[in-house]
Amino acid sequence: MPTPIIYPAVADRIGLLQAPQLVVSFFTRIPEIDAHIALIARQTRVNAYVSAADINVLVEHWINLCTLGRSIILEKELNPGVFDAAIQTNAIQSIDAAVASVRGVFPEPKKDS
């Protein structure tokens, strides 16, 4: 298991968030991705190249992370101010554009029947 990013000193306050499970999942995914990258790096020393399958797995991890981040943003209860709404809209548009751009190069894997 990766080292937790959410420290014990604030763990008791995670439940006060709108979507605590999403926040924990988001911050847990980052070290998981790092661990997967380290594994690929170790294998690359033997194979001398990174396979397309490895790249596709990493792309899926990062898209999953973006999707979790997007969900956290949408679960946040906004203040009635225009500034908060503009920040949320901009963040969602940026995430959607980044995922769409990556999907243009790395299509979603087909599900095995």
VMD Tcl script that builds the backbone (N, CA, C; Angstrom):
set m [mol new atoms 339]
animate dup $m
set s [atomselect $m all]
$s set {name element resname resid chain x y z} {
  {N N MET 1 A 0.839 -1.190 0.000}
  {CA C MET 1 A 0.000 0.000 0.000}
  {C C MET 1 A 0.875 1.240 0.000}
  {N N PRO 2 A 0.466 2.262 -0.743}
  {CA C PRO 2 A 1.245 3.505 -0.740}
  {C C PRO 2 A 1.124 4.229 0.593}
  {N N THR 3 A 2.107 5.075 0.876}
  {CA C THR 3 A 2.070 5.897 2.079}
  {C C THR 3 A 0.888 6.850 1.973}
  {N N PRO 4 A 0.052 6.905 3.010}
  {CA C PRO 4 A -1.112 7.796 2.928}
  {C C PRO 4 A -0.692 9.259 2.866}
  {N N ILE 5 A -1.411 10.016 2.068}
  {CA C ILE 5 A -1.135 11.442 1.951}
  {C C ILE 5 A -1.958 12.216 2.970}
  {N N ILE 6 A -3.082 11.656 3.357}
  {CA C ILE 6 A -3.929 12.329 4.343}
  {C C ILE 6 A -3.414 11.912 5.719}
  {N N TYR 7 A -2.873 12.872 6.429}
  {CA C TYR 7 A -2.181 12.601 7.670}
  {C C TYR 7 A -3.148 12.381 8.819}
  {N N PRO 8 A -2.717 11.603 9.820}
  {CA C PRO 8 A -3.587 11.320 10.977}
  {C C PRO 8 A -4.112 12.578 11.665}
  {N N ALA 9 A -3.359 13.673 11.625}
  {CA C ALA 9 A -3.790 14.892 12.310}
  {C C ALA 9 A -5.075 15.481 11.732}
  {N N VAL 10 A -5.364 15.204 10.469}
  {CA C VAL 10 A -6.580 15.754 9.862}
  {C C VAL 10 A -7.579 14.667 9.469}
  {N N ALA 11 A -7.246 13.421 9.709}
  {CA C ALA 11 A -8.116 12.316 9.293}
  {C C ALA 11 A -9.519 12.419 9.893}
  {N N ASP 12 A -9.612 12.904 11.113}
  {CA C ASP 12 A -10.925 12.998 11.758}
  {C C ASP 12 A -11.818 14.057 11.128}
  {N N ARG 13 A -11.261 14.929 10.305}
  {CA C ARG 13 A -12.055 15.991 9.671}
  {C C ARG 13 A -12.431 15.673 8.231}
  {N N ILE 14 A -11.901 14.593 7.686}
  {CA C ILE 14 A -12.214 14.218 6.298}
  {C C ILE 14 A -13.718 14.011 6.132}
  {N N GLY 15 A -14.355 13.415 7.119}
  {CA C GLY 15 A -15.789 13.146 7.055}
  {C C GLY 15 A -16.651 14.384 6.981}
  {N N LEU 16 A -16.093 15.540 7.257}
  {CA C LEU 16 A -16.864 16.784 7.188}
  {C C LEU 16 A -17.006 17.296 5.761}
  {N N LEU 17 A -16.237 16.744 4.842}
  {CA C LEU 17 A -16.301 17.167 3.447}
  {C C LEU 17 A -17.576 16.661 2.789}
  {N N GLN 18 A -17.939 17.287 1.675}
  {CA C GLN 18 A -19.121 16.874 0.911}
  {C C GLN 18 A -19.004 15.425 0.445}
  {N N ALA 19 A -17.837 15.059 -0.087}
  {CA C ALA 19 A -17.628 13.719 -0.648}
  {C C ALA 19 A -16.281 13.184 -0.162}
  {N N PRO 20 A -16.199 12.798 1.109}
  {CA C PRO 20 A -14.900 12.393 1.661}
  {C C PRO 20 A -14.280 11.195 0.936}
  {N N GLN 21 A -15.106 10.269 0.483}
  {CA C GLN 21 A -14.571 9.096 -0.210}
  {C C GLN 21 A -13.880 9.473 -1.509}
  {N N LEU 22 A -14.375 10.499 -2.183}
  {CA C LEU 22 A -13.744 10.957 -3.417}
  {C C LEU 22 A -12.393 11.608 -3.130}
  {N N VAL 23 A -12.326 12.394 -2.069}
  {CA C VAL 23 A -11.082 13.068 -1.707}
  {C C VAL 23 A -10.017 12.040 -1.333}
  {N N VAL 24 A -10.395 11.062 -0.515}
  {CA C VAL 24 A -9.448 10.009 -0.121}
  {C C VAL 24 A -9.004 9.224 -1.352}
  {N N SER 25 A -9.947 8.879 -2.219}
  {CA C SER 25 A -9.597 8.141 -3.438}
  {C C SER 25 A -8.642 8.948 -4.312}
  {N N PHE 26 A -8.908 10.233 -4.460}
  {CA C PHE 26 A -8.065 11.092 -5.298}
  {C C PHE 26 A -6.627 11.084 -4.783}
  {N N PHE 27 A -6.453 11.349 -3.491}
  {CA C PHE 27 A -5.101 11.449 -2.955}
  {C C PHE 27 A -4.420 10.087 -2.808}
  {N N THR 28 A -5.180 9.018 -2.767}
  {CA C THR 28 A -4.593 7.679 -2.729}
  {C C THR 28 A -4.094 7.270 -4.106}
  {N N ARG 29 A -4.773 7.711 -5.140}
  {CA C ARG 29 A -4.391 7.337 -6.518}
  {C C ARG 29 A -3.024 7.880 -6.909}
  {N N ILE 30 A -2.636 9.037 -6.405}
  {CA C ILE 30 A -1.371 9.644 -6.799}
  {C C ILE 30 A -0.182 8.743 -6.455}
  {N N PRO 31 A -0.034 8.278 -5.204}
  {CA C PRO 31 A 1.094 7.374 -4.931}
  {C C PRO 31 A 0.949 6.020 -5.627}
  {N N GLU 32 A -0.280 5.591 -5.895}
  {CA C GLU 32 A -0.463 4.347 -6.655}
  {C C GLU 32 A 0.098 4.494 -8.062}
  {N N ILE 33 A -0.156 5.648 -8.675}
  {CA C ILE 33 A 0.384 5.910 -10.016}
  {C C ILE 33 A 1.909 5.981 -9.955}
  {N N ASP 34 A 2.434 6.653 -8.941}
  {CA C ASP 34 A 3.891 6.713 -8.770}
  {C C ASP 34 A 4.489 5.316 -8.650}
  {N N ALA 35 A 3.835 4.451 -7.884}
  {CA C ALA 35 A 4.329 3.086 -7.715}
  {C C ALA 35 A 4.299 2.329 -9.044}
  {N N HIS 36 A 3.259 2.547 -9.824}
  {CA C HIS 36 A 3.161 1.881 -11.124}
  {C C HIS 36 A 4.261 2.393 -12.068}
  {N N ILE 37 A 4.532 3.671 -12.023}
  {CA C ILE 37 A 5.604 4.240 -12.840}
  {C C ILE 37 A 6.952 3.639 -12.436}
  {N N ALA 38 A 7.176 3.494 -11.128}
  {CA C ALA 38 A 8.428 2.896 -10.648}
  {C C ALA 38 A 8.553 1.451 -11.133}
  {N N LEU 39 A 7.451 0.719 -11.129}
  {CA C LEU 39 A 7.457 -0.659 -11.623}
  {C C LEU 39 A 7.818 -0.690 -13.108}
  {N N ILE 40 A 7.215 0.182 -13.882}
  {CA C ILE 40 A 7.517 0.248 -15.319}
  {C C ILE 40 A 8.988 0.618 -15.522}
  {N N ALA 41 A 9.497 1.535 -14.713}
  {CA C ALA 41 A 10.901 1.947 -14.837}
  {C C ALA 41 A 11.838 0.768 -14.560}
  {N N ARG 42 A 11.507 -0.043 -13.567}
  {CA C ARG 42 A 12.329 -1.232 -13.277}
  {C C ARG 42 A 12.286 -2.210 -14.440}
  {N N GLN 43 A 11.111 -2.411 -15.035}
  {CA C GLN 43 A 10.982 -3.326 -16.162}
  {C C GLN 43 A 11.700 -2.784 -17.399}
  {N N THR 44 A 11.693 -1.460 -17.546}
  {CA C THR 44 A 12.313 -0.838 -18.708}
  {C C THR 44 A 13.828 -1.066 -18.713}
  {N N ARG 45 A 14.423 -1.130 -17.533}
  {CA C ARG 45 A 15.859 -1.396 -17.465}
  {C C ARG 45 A 16.186 -2.749 -18.083}
  {N N VAL 46 A 15.263 -3.700 -17.963}
  {CA C VAL 46 A 15.464 -5.037 -18.529}
  {C C VAL 46 A 15.104 -5.039 -20.012}
  {N N ASN 47 A 13.971 -4.455 -20.359}
  {CA C ASN 47 A 13.468 -4.485 -21.735}
  {C C ASN 47 A 14.001 -3.368 -22.616}
  {N N ALA 48 A 14.490 -2.303 -22.020}
  {CA C ALA 48 A 15.026 -1.137 -22.712}
  {C C ALA 48 A 13.975 -0.318 -23.467}
  {N N TYR 49 A 12.700 -0.555 -23.221}
  {CA C TYR 49 A 11.655 0.279 -23.827}
  {C C TYR 49 A 10.390 0.206 -22.980}
  {N N VAL 50 A 9.552 1.209 -23.148}
  {CA C VAL 50 A 8.255 1.240 -22.484}
  {C C VAL 50 A 7.233 0.783 -23.509}
  {N N SER 51 A 6.438 -0.200 -23.151}
  {CA C SER 51 A 5.475 -0.753 -24.107}
  {C C SER 51 A 4.247 0.146 -24.234}
  {N N ALA 52 A 3.556 -0.035 -25.336}
  {CA C ALA 52 A 2.302 0.701 -25.559}
  {C C ALA 52 A 1.281 0.338 -24.482}
  {N N ALA 53 A 1.299 -0.915 -24.056}
  {CA C ALA 53 A 0.367 -1.343 -23.003}
  {C C ALA 53 A 0.646 -0.598 -21.699}
  {N N ASP 54 A 1.935 -0.415 -21.366}
  {CA C ASP 54 A 2.291 0.337 -20.152}
  {C C ASP 54 A 1.799 1.776 -20.243}
  {N N ILE 55 A 2.009 2.384 -21.397}
  {CA C ILE 55 A 1.559 3.770 -21.590}
  {C C ILE 55 A 0.046 3.857 -21.462}
  {N N ASN 56 A -0.669 2.913 -22.070}
  {CA C ASN 56 A -2.134 2.929 -21.993}
  {C C ASN 56 A -2.622 2.781 -20.558}
  {N N VAL 57 A -1.955 1.935 -19.767}
  {CA C VAL 57 A -2.343 1.772 -18.362}
  {C C VAL 57 A -2.144 3.087 -17.608}
  {N N LEU 58 A -1.011 3.740 -17.836}
  {CA C LEU 58 A -0.757 5.019 -17.163}
  {C C LEU 58 A -1.752 6.091 -17.593}
  {N N VAL 59 A -2.096 6.108 -18.864}
  {CA C VAL 59 A -3.103 7.061 -19.344}
  {C C VAL 59 A -4.425 6.825 -18.622}
  {N N GLU 60 A -4.819 5.571 -18.493}
  {CA C GLU 60 A -6.077 5.258 -17.793}
  {C C GLU 60 A -6.018 5.700 -16.333}
  {N N HIS 61 A -4.855 5.504 -15.691}
  {CA C HIS 61 A -4.701 5.954 -14.298}
  {C C HIS 61 A -4.897 7.464 -14.197}
  {N N TRP 62 A -4.252 8.223 -15.091}
  {CA C TRP 62 A -4.348 9.682 -15.025}
  {C C TRP 62 A -5.752 10.164 -15.377}
  {N N ILE 63 A -6.398 9.515 -16.322}
  {CA C ILE 63 A -7.786 9.891 -16.637}
  {C C ILE 63 A -8.684 9.604 -15.445}
  {N N ASN 64 A -8.439 8.471 -14.764}
  {CA C ASN 64 A -9.202 8.156 -13.559}
  {C C ASN 64 A -8.987 9.231 -12.498}
  {N N LEU 65 A -7.744 9.674 -12.345}
  {CA C LEU 65 A -7.439 10.723 -11.372}
  {C C LEU 65 A -8.167 12.021 -11.738}
  {N N CYS 66 A -8.150 12.383 -13.022}
  {CA C CYS 66 A -8.878 13.580 -13.474}
  {C C CYS 66 A -10.373 13.442 -13.223}
  {N N THR 67 A -10.901 12.264 -13.463}
  {CA C THR 67 A -12.332 12.022 -13.247}
  {C C THR 67 A -12.683 12.173 -11.771}
  {N N LEU 68 A -11.825 11.645 -10.893}
  {CA C LEU 68 A -12.060 11.817 -9.455}
  {C C LEU 68 A -12.010 13.296 -9.079}
  {N N GLY 69 A -11.015 14.014 -9.604}
  {CA C GLY 69 A -10.911 15.452 -9.318}
  {C C GLY 69 A -12.139 16.210 -9.790}
  {N N ARG 70 A -12.621 15.837 -10.959}
  {CA C ARG 70 A -13.830 16.465 -11.509}
  {C C ARG 70 A -15.029 16.216 -10.597}
  {N N SER 71 A -15.134 14.993 -10.106}
  {CA C SER 71 A -16.247 14.656 -9.215}
  {C C SER 71 A -16.174 15.437 -7.912}
  {N N ILE 72 A -14.976 15.610 -7.400}
  {CA C ILE 72 A -14.809 16.395 -6.168}
  {C C ILE 72 A -15.255 17.828 -6.402}
  {N N ILE 73 A -14.869 18.398 -7.524}
  {CA C ILE 73 A -15.255 19.777 -7.828}
  {C C ILE 73 A -16.769 19.895 -7.934}
  {N N LEU 74 A -17.403 18.949 -8.591}
  {CA C LEU 74 A -18.852 19.022 -8.768}
  {C C LEU 74 A -19.611 18.750 -7.474}
  {N N GLU 75 A -19.032 17.992 -6.549}
  {CA C GLU 75 A -19.695 17.715 -5.275}
  {C C GLU 75 A -19.597 18.893 -4.313}
  {N N LYS 76 A -18.660 19.775 -4.565}
  {CA C LYS 76 A -18.455 20.911 -3.676}
  {C C LYS 76 A -19.672 21.826 -3.717}
  {N N GLU 77 A -20.140 22.179 -2.545}
  {CA C GLU 77 A -21.259 23.101 -2.470}
  {C C GLU 77 A -20.730 24.511 -2.669}
  {N N LEU 78 A -21.156 25.135 -3.736}
  {CA C LEU 78 A -20.643 26.457 -4.075}
  {C C LEU 78 A -21.302 27.547 -3.243}
  {N N ASN 79 A -20.525 28.560 -2.953}
  {CA C ASN 79 A -21.100 29.778 -2.395}
  {C C ASN 79 A -21.879 30.440 -3.520}
  {N N PRO 80 A -22.833 31.246 -3.208}
  {CA C PRO 80 A -23.651 31.823 -4.275}
  {C C PRO 80 A -22.908 32.818 -5.163}
  {N N GLY 81 A -21.626 33.057 -4.903}
  {CA C GLY 81 A -20.879 34.060 -5.661}
  {C C GLY 81 A -20.566 33.631 -7.088}
  {N N VAL 82 A -20.476 34.602 -7.955}
  {CA C VAL 82 A -20.152 34.383 -9.361}
  {C C VAL 82 A -18.726 33.857 -9.503}
  {N N PHE 83 A -17.808 34.332 -8.658}
  {CA C PHE 83 A -16.407 33.928 -8.736}
  {C C PHE 83 A -16.276 32.411 -8.557}
  {N N ASP 84 A -16.954 31.848 -7.553}
  {CA C ASP 84 A -16.894 30.402 -7.324}
  {C C ASP 84 A -17.442 29.634 -8.519}
  {N N ALA 85 A -18.536 30.091 -9.082}
  {CA C ALA 85 A -19.129 29.421 -10.236}
  {C C ALA 85 A -18.183 29.484 -11.434}
  {N N ALA 86 A -17.506 30.617 -11.624}
  {CA C ALA 86 A -16.566 30.761 -12.738}
  {C C ALA 86 A -15.370 29.832 -12.560}
  {N N ILE 87 A -14.876 29.708 -11.333}
  {CA C ILE 87 A -13.752 28.802 -11.065}
  {C C ILE 87 A -14.173 27.360 -11.337}
  {N N GLN 88 A -15.345 26.986 -10.877}
  {CA C GLN 88 A -15.826 25.619 -11.097}
  {C C GLN 88 A -15.980 25.350 -12.595}
  {N N THR 89 A -16.597 26.263 -13.310}
  {CA C THR 89 A -16.805 26.090 -14.751}
  {C C THR 89 A -15.474 25.960 -15.478}
  {N N ASN 90 A -14.513 26.818 -15.155}
  {CA C ASN 90 A -13.202 26.779 -15.792}
  {C C ASN 90 A -12.484 25.464 -15.491}
  {N N ALA 91 A -12.516 25.014 -14.245}
  {CA C ALA 91 A -11.842 23.765 -13.870}
  {C C ALA 91 A -12.456 22.572 -14.595}
  {N N ILE 92 A -13.781 22.511 -14.656}
  {CA C ILE 92 A -14.462 21.403 -15.334}
  {C C ILE 92 A -14.148 21.425 -16.825}
  {N N GLN 93 A -14.167 22.609 -17.444}
  {CA C GLN 93 A -13.844 22.708 -18.876}
  {C C GLN 93 A -12.403 22.270 -19.146}
  {N N SER 94 A -11.479 22.650 -18.270}
  {CA C SER 94 A -10.078 22.258 -18.439}
  {C C SER 94 A -9.904 20.750 -18.313}
  {N N ILE 95 A -10.557 20.155 -17.339}
  {CA C ILE 95 A -10.477 18.701 -17.152}
  {C C ILE 95 A -11.081 17.986 -18.350}
  {N N ASP 96 A -12.267 18.415 -18.779}
  {CA C ASP 96 A -12.922 17.780 -19.930}
  {C C ASP 96 A -12.070 17.896 -21.191}
  {N N ALA 97 A -11.452 19.065 -21.409}
  {CA C ALA 97 A -10.611 19.262 -22.594}
  {C C ALA 97 A -9.366 18.382 -22.534}
  {N N ALA 98 A -8.757 18.261 -21.355}
  {CA C ALA 98 A -7.558 17.430 -21.214}
  {C C ALA 98 A -7.878 15.960 -21.466}
  {N N VAL 99 A -8.977 15.480 -20.894}
  {CA C VAL 99 A -9.358 14.079 -21.093}
  {C C VAL 99 A -9.714 13.834 -22.561}
  {N N ALA 100 A -10.454 14.743 -23.185}
  {CA C ALA 100 A -10.813 14.586 -24.602}
  {C C ALA 100 A -9.563 14.572 -25.474}
  {N N SER 101 A -8.603 15.421 -25.166}
  {CA C SER 101 A -7.359 15.466 -25.929}
  {C C SER 101 A -6.598 14.151 -25.823}
  {N N VAL 102 A -6.509 13.607 -24.621}
  {CA C VAL 102 A -5.813 12.332 -24.421}
  {C C VAL 102 A -6.578 11.204 -25.086}
  {N N ARG 103 A -7.896 11.233 -25.005}
  {CA C ARG 103 A -8.707 10.180 -25.649}
  {C C ARG 103 A -8.532 10.201 -27.164}
  {N N GLY 104 A -8.189 11.358 -27.739}
  {CA C GLY 104 A -7.932 11.431 -29.170}
  {C C GLY 104 A -6.718 10.604 -29.561}
  {N N VAL 105 A -5.779 10.462 -28.648}
  {CA C VAL 105 A -4.564 9.689 -28.899}
  {C C VAL 105 A -4.688 8.275 -28.333}
  {N N PHE 106 A -5.328 8.153 -27.179}
  {CA C PHE 106 A -5.487 6.872 -26.492}
  {C C PHE 106 A -6.971 6.576 -26.315}
  {N N PRO 107 A -7.603 5.905 -27.304}
  {CA C PRO 107 A -9.027 5.602 -27.174}
  {C C PRO 107 A -9.294 4.705 -25.968}
  {N N GLU 108 A -10.516 4.782 -25.470}
  {CA C GLU 108 A -10.892 3.970 -24.320}
  {C C GLU 108 A -10.746 2.495 -24.659}
  {N N PRO 109 A -10.139 1.701 -23.758}
  {CA C PRO 109 A -9.955 0.264 -24.051}
  {C C PRO 109 A -11.305 -0.421 -24.217}
  {N N LYS 110 A -11.329 -1.386 -25.123}
  {CA C LYS 110 A -12.555 -2.173 -25.338}
  {C C LYS 110 A -12.708 -3.147 -24.182}
  {N N LYS 111 A -13.935 -3.297 -23.731}
  {CA C LYS 111 A -14.245 -4.223 -22.644}
  {C C LYS 111 A -14.276 -5.639 -23.178}
  {N N ASP 112 A -13.638 -6.557 -22.444}
  {CA C ASP 112 A -13.685 -7.969 -22.830}
  {C C ASP 112 A -15.054 -8.523 -22.501}
  {N N SER 113 A -15.591 -9.312 -23.418}
  {CA C SER 113 A -16.933 -9.875 -23.203}
  {C C SER 113 A -16.853 -11.119 -22.381}
}
mol reanalyze $m
mol bondsrecalc $m
mol representation Tube
mol addrep $m
